[in-house]
Structure formats: C-alpha cells, structure tokens
Amino acid sequence: MNFPFKKALVTGGAGFIGSHIVEELVKSGIDTISVDNYFAGKHENLAHLKNYPNFKEVRGDVTNFEELEKHFSGVEVVFHQAASKKTICLNDPRRDLEINGAGTFNMLELALKHKVKKFVHASTGSVYGEAQYFPQDENHPLIPTSYYGISKLAGEKYVKVFEHLYDLDTTVLRYFHVYGARQESSEVGGVVSIFTRLLLMGKPITIFGDGTQQRSFTYVKDVVKANLLVAITPGTKGQVYNCASGIKVTIKELADLIAEILNVRDTKIKYDDWTPGDIKMFDIDNKKIRAALDLEFLTNFKEGLGKTIAWAKTYFQGKETANV
Ligand SMILES: NC(=O)c1ccc[n+]([C@@H]2O[C@H](COP(=O)([O-])OP(=O)(O)OC[C@H]3O[C@@H](n4cnc5c(N)ncnc54)[C@H](O)[C@@H]3O)[C@@H](O)[C@H]2O)c1
C-alpha cells in the first residue's frame, strides 16, 4: 500500500486491535505513536517493534487532553481504538462514558487543533442494539441497549458533529467479533481466545445458552487492512461502515472447530444460562465497505483460527497458570 501520510497516532495501541494497526504502520515505514493507558493494553503486544526507529510507545490517557496534546505534533492520521470495553462498563458506567464519549471528544478536538488529515474511529455493532431486520446494514436503527453501546454511539455522534461543523475528514468503522493473536483470553476477553486457552490447557469450556447463537467472526488482519484503506481512500470521508466478514458461525461450531484444529477429541462442554442481554443472532451486511474499499474479507475462518491458535500455543507455552 502507498501511504500519502508520514505520521500516525494510534490510541489503544497496546491493545489487541490497536497493536496490529501499529505493527502494520511501523512495518510500512510510517512514523507511528502508540498511546495507551495500559488498563487492558500490554507492553508485550508491542515489544517486537521496539527496535524500529519510526516507532514510539507512550503512556497516556484519552481523557487527559493536555497530556495527549504533547504527542500530536505533525500527526497526519489518527486511528482511535482506545475504549472501555463491554465487559467492564457494567462495573463503572460513568468511567465508560468518560473514555468512550469524552475521550473521543478530546481526540477529535486535538485532531482539529493539529490539522490532522484523517480520523478513523473504531466503533462497534453494539450501537445497533437488538436486530430489527437481517442482514443488518448501516441504516439499521441505532437503539443500543447496553452502557457500552450507548457510550460508543456517543463517540460516533461526536465524530459526526466534528465532520459536520468543521469538515474534519472522519470515517467510522463498526467492528464485530474480531479475533486473532494477542486478544485478551481471560474471562473479559473474546470467545475465540477464551475457548482456545481452555482447550489448550485441557480444561472444560462453558457455553452460555445452547450454543446456537451466531457470530460474525472477523480476522484482525482484515480489520487492519480496512483501517489502512479507509485512511487512504478519499471517498470514505464522512462514511460509516460495517467492518465485518459477514460470515455466520455458531458458538458450538466455533468450539468444535477449535477442538478439531487442536486435535482435542473429548471436549468437555458445560452449558450455563444465557447471559442476560446476549444478542443471539448476528447477520451483518458488509456490501458497503466491500464496494468502497474494494476489500474482500479474504481470511477464511478456519485459516484465521489456525493462525490464532498457532500464536496461542507459543504464547501459553510455559504459562500454564496464566489467566486461569
Ligand atoms: N475486539 C472486538 O471484537 C471489537 C468489537 C467491536 C468494537 N471493538 C472496538 O475496537 C477497539 C479496540 O478494541 P480491542 O478489542 O482491541 O480492545 P482492547 O481492550 O484490547 O484495546 C483497547 C485499548 O484501549 C486502551 N485504553 C482503555 N482506556 C484507555 C484510556 N482512557 N486512554 C488510553 N487508552 C485506553 C486499553 O488499555 C487497551 O489497550 C475499541 O474501540 C472497541 O470498542 C472491538
């Protein structure tokens, strides 16, 4: 890819998706700053990049305007990934709003003040709430039912206002069930990494509900590609895209596939009550992003899972007690 910019800043750069965006930018020769408060991010996610002269890792909080401003000089593109995640917002919804709402507002103000050329905003399918029709396209009503969905929608709306009032070049990407290396695998992590960790350690897995709930798993490298394409494609200004592979896989199918790849023959599955508010069905329309970016979500699910599991095997070697 040819980049018409030289310097980028990634918030949440030490997190799961952010660290993959940072990696791609750094390896493409872009001066890249990762900003993270390390609430969920890890230094180890970026350790392999520390010898690149065009990479800088800083500790910073998106809720602190003055602190963040120190890092904005010369930044041309912002990839705003930092967020308070779904799994913690119930414990502290006020902090959730501060990070996802006010934190996004700060980043937009800084982008405007420092004449950033492009602001790429990570949002979520949770902004839709319960599906009213399938497949869900970008025009689906926005009726989030969780603190997380509401605060992320607030972030999206601030993005729109800055676009509208100041003509800031922004694009919103709504992610769904992203999976891949470096995803958190404790109970607050993603289902792919949780199942992988437990099966690797010979432990039973728990399925909440009957396992028929469907997810649209999307490989992290495809999400990175979408972010980079959005940053260099002029027609994406002011647009919102579903950034999802569009595949439909049930949770039981996922468990079976991971067991098959790991060669586990006697998977122990415990079935527990449905998680309150769990959305059972995802069927996502990704036509808009595919057409705009000429992007196909090429990573076949089994191939992506294979790569993720290969990474997890190495990661957990010698860490038998990690995150358990
Ligand atoms: N993983 C998914 O399936 C998924 C789905 C939908 C949307 N998203 C969105 O994608 C983005 C990245 O998510 P992820 O899965 O990589 O999660 P993650 O938790 O791994 O990454 C988020 C990062 O933000 C950092 N962070 C949190 N609060 C911060 C603050 N106040 N200041 C600075 N940094 C802060 C965390 O330490 C973490 O490193 C988020 O905006 C999230 O809402 C992810």
Ligand as a Chemical Component Dictionary entry (heavy atoms), coordinates in Angstrom:
data_LIG
# 
_chem_comp.id                   LIG 
_chem_comp.type                 NON-POLYMER 
_chem_comp.pdbx_formal_charge   0 
_chem_comp.three_letter_code    LIG 
# 
loop_
_chem_comp_atom.comp_id 
_chem_comp_atom.atom_id 
_chem_comp_atom.alt_atom_id 
_chem_comp_atom.type_symbol 
_chem_comp_atom.charge 
_chem_comp_atom.model_Cartn_x 
_chem_comp_atom.model_Cartn_y 
_chem_comp_atom.model_Cartn_z 
_chem_comp_atom.pdbx_ordinal 
LIG N1  N1  N 0  -12.488 -6.853 19.652 1  
LIG C1  C1  C 0  -13.693 -6.744 19.112 2  
LIG O1  O1  O 0  -14.302 -7.751 18.712 3  
LIG C2  C2  C 0  -14.351 -5.412 18.969 4  
LIG C3  C3  C 0  -15.684 -5.374 18.504 5  
LIG C4  C4  C 0  -16.308 -4.137 18.364 6  
LIG C5  C5  C 0  -15.619 -2.970 18.601 7  
LIG N2  N2  N 1  -14.334 -3.026 19.076 8  
LIG C6  C6  C 0  -13.648 -1.743 19.320 9  
LIG O2  O2  O 0  -12.324 -1.860 18.858 10 
LIG C7  C7  C 0  -11.443 -1.037 19.626 11 
LIG C8  C8  C 0  -10.265 -1.858 20.105 12 
LIG O3  O3  O 0  -10.748 -2.937 20.900 13 
LIG P1  P1  P 0  -9.839  -4.184 21.293 14 
LIG O4  O4  O 0  -10.659 -5.390 21.085 15 
LIG O5  O5  O -1 -8.517  -4.081 20.655 16 
LIG O6  O6  O 0  -9.761  -3.968 22.866 17 
LIG P2  P2  P 0  -8.515  -3.804 23.843 18 
LIG O7  O7  O 0  -9.080  -3.683 25.211 19 
LIG O8  O8  O 0  -7.526  -4.872 23.585 20 
LIG O9  O9  O 0  -7.911  -2.424 23.361 21 
LIG C9  C9  C 0  -8.357  -1.189 23.862 22 
LIG C10 C10 C 0  -7.131  -0.463 24.367 23 
LIG O10 O10 O 0  -7.514  0.822  24.829 24 
LIG C11 C11 C 0  -6.753  1.092  25.984 25 
LIG N3  N3  N 0  -7.461  2.092  26.778 26 
LIG C12 C12 C 0  -8.583  1.928  27.514 27 
LIG N4  N4  N 0  -8.927  3.081  28.102 28 
LIG C13 C13 C 0  -7.998  3.993  27.718 29 
LIG C14 C14 C 0  -7.810  5.365  28.001 30 
LIG N5  N5  N 0  -8.655  6.039  28.831 31 
LIG N6  N6  N 0  -6.743  6.001  27.443 32 
LIG C15 C15 C 0  -5.878  5.346  26.639 33 
LIG N7  N7  N 0  -6.001  4.028  26.342 34 
LIG C16 C16 C 0  -7.055  3.368  26.872 35 
LIG C17 C17 C 0  -6.644  -0.237 26.710 36 
LIG O11 O11 O 0  -5.581  -0.270 27.648 37 
LIG C18 C18 C 0  -6.446  -1.179 25.528 38 
LIG O12 O12 O 0  -5.085  -1.353 25.241 39 
LIG C19 C19 C 0  -12.317 -0.456 20.758 40 
LIG O13 O13 O 0  -12.678 0.853  20.397 41 
LIG C20 C20 C 0  -13.546 -1.357 20.791 42 
LIG O14 O14 O 0  -14.673 -0.674 21.247 43 
LIG C21 C21 C 0  -13.689 -4.221 19.262 44 
# 
loop_
_chem_comp_bond.comp_id 
_chem_comp_bond.atom_id_1 
_chem_comp_bond.atom_id_2 
_chem_comp_bond.value_order 
_chem_comp_bond.pdbx_ordinal 
LIG N1  C1  SING 1  
LIG C1  O1  DOUB 2  
LIG C1  C2  SING 3  
LIG C2  C3  SING 4  
LIG C2  C21 DOUB 5  
LIG C3  C4  DOUB 6  
LIG C4  C5  SING 7  
LIG C5  N2  DOUB 8  
LIG N2  C6  SING 9  
LIG N2  C21 SING 10 
LIG C6  O2  SING 11 
LIG C6  C20 SING 12 
LIG O2  C7  SING 13 
LIG C7  C8  SING 14 
LIG C7  C19 SING 15 
LIG C8  O3  SING 16 
LIG O3  P1  SING 17 
LIG P1  O4  DOUB 18 
LIG P1  O5  SING 19 
LIG P1  O6  SING 20 
LIG O6  P2  SING 21 
LIG P2  O7  DOUB 22 
LIG P2  O8  SING 23 
LIG P2  O9  SING 24 
LIG O9  C9  SING 25 
LIG C9  C10 SING 26 
LIG C10 O10 SING 27 
LIG C10 C18 SING 28 
LIG O10 C11 SING 29 
LIG C11 N3  SING 30 
LIG C11 C17 SING 31 
LIG N3  C12 SING 32 
LIG N3  C16 SING 33 
LIG C12 N4  DOUB 34 
LIG N4  C13 SING 35 
LIG C13 C14 SING 36 
LIG C13 C16 DOUB 37 
LIG C14 N5  SING 38 
LIG C14 N6  DOUB 39 
LIG N6  C15 SING 40 
LIG C15 N7  DOUB 41 
LIG N7  C16 SING 42 
LIG C17 O11 SING 43 
LIG C17 C18 SING 44 
LIG C18 O12 SING 45 
LIG C19 O13 SING 46 
LIG C19 C20 SING 47 
LIG C20 O14 SING 48 
# 
